[in-house]
């Protein structure tokens, strides 16, 4: 093991800790996603989809999990996760959970 291994790991961990996305960053990404989906459904004339997205947006709840070097944000509708976000190094990536 090189004498630089431990300092490099320590610096990388410190950077990950300092740049971990906050709950506000997660909320902003999810809100932008819902806003874009509403806009797309309205533009395409799909009123039913637009109303569904608006309902989910108003009825959703969320859980924020703060890990030491990363964070996770789950958007739920009736206790079922509909969007799962993971944040690390200042970035938030969201996806829909797979249907099992």
ABEGO torsion letter per residue (X at the ends): XBAAAAAAAAAAAAAAAAABBBAAAAAAAAAAAAAAAAAAAAAAGBAAAAAAAAAAAAABBBBBBBBAABBBBBBBBGGBBABBBBBBGGBBBBBBBBBX
